[in-house]
């Protein structure tokens, strides 16, 4: 069924009785027989997928005020606070814009959500709405500039009913080979994901290598990267800025752990007497006094409060609490207070990396009690998932970089072997690919799935993908077709060896 033109929907919702002869009989029968899903009930996550995969007609695409639109890059989905898609590149008229994209069901949602007065939405270069309403074409940013806008509904390639059904069952809107994904043999998938995991680790190490060229201090880089992980995606960049304003050597020179916490929280710009209870301790007033006493001797001014995000965050991820954890970890008396890279080296030789991580991140109870007397239940030691995520994104890449600098040829493979032994941490991308194949067995597989999503599925590299090549082989496709025709009851002996 084709999507009905908006004018016909207005006709059926209108009290004005237009003569039936003026409307296409064929179209009327389609609409009455099978009405489309009510657009106002569509979750924004469905519209996000439509935009992410560009699942709409883009020929002669224009803004609502008639300017030409060319989408060079739709951007990457932002799963945190702020605009829906980041780092997009879009031509509007004769100008190429780089910035963010915000998506809503209706234009009015832009003002209803108060984005028009929120400076965090100033970088939005295009507003994408599913439906037009009285606000369409009249949206402005916080600085008063007009916001370009397009309407998706008239350009959808399929009915909303079908799109929503595909979304709910995890269909082709997720990745092109989703329907056949569960049938591909592990002998094809496992080696490919293992290779992608190694590629991903190398790419992260290369990124840190660029930082090393500018600042050849592996301990400082590890400090910055662990702070990045503590910030999660919402506050990752702000945590890195903080780690650079209060470098590791300065933090390690402070003998009193409370002074270290005060200086980090104060330089973050989020330390005040009203913070009591927010991070599980009741010393905010004392820490503020300590920060003020040492402020004149610090090399940097505090960060502006606007760099921190607290919306959609669990209490455990509150930036004040995460900064406090960093202060304890890297302070003079903390587990990483002296030579952090040497401290994490045992991970490479560990037969049980999970237990080794627990020891590496363990905060002595007396130190935790001194800095945070009323700490939350469970204490301030990082949880298992956060430890594994930090190992995958900070510790293992820094160890690969160290191996490259010292020409230790075995260590990169040892780092990959560690990721194969670490348990998996489930997230949205891992769940997306695991719906039919079951739970991945290791961090290495999860990292491979992330790389598959980022560098292959997300870039449309199906023709180069070994998984796709197995699926499109004629004998494989015949087997899949026969399996469908028999209701999917064929046993493994009936399937070709490569599926």
Secondary structure, 3 states (H helix, E strand, C coil): CCCCCHHHHHHHHCCCCCCHHHCCHHHHHHHHHCCCCCHHHCCHHHHHHHHHCCCECCCCCECCCCCEEEEEECCEECCCCCCCEEEEEEEECCEEEEEEEEEEEECHHHHHCCHHHCHHHCCEEEEEEEECCCCCCCCECCCCCECCEEECHHHECCCHHHHHHHHHCCCCCCCCCHHHHCCCCHHHHHHHHHHHHHHHHHHHHHHHHHHHHHCCCHHHHHHHHHHHHHCHHHHHHHHHHHHHHCCHHHHHCCCCHHHHHHHHHHHHCCCCHHHCCCCCCCCHHHHHHHHHHHHHHCCCCCCCHHHCCCCCCCHHHCHHHHHHHHHHHHCCCCCCCCCHHHHHHHHHHCCCHHHHHHHHHCCCHHHHHHHCCCCCCCCCCCCHHHHHHHHHHHHHHHHHHHHHHHCCCCHHHHHHHHHHHCCCCCCHHHHHHHCCCCCCCCHHHHHHHHHHHHHHHCCCCHHHCHHHHHHCCHHHHHHHHHHHHCCCCCCHHHCCCCC
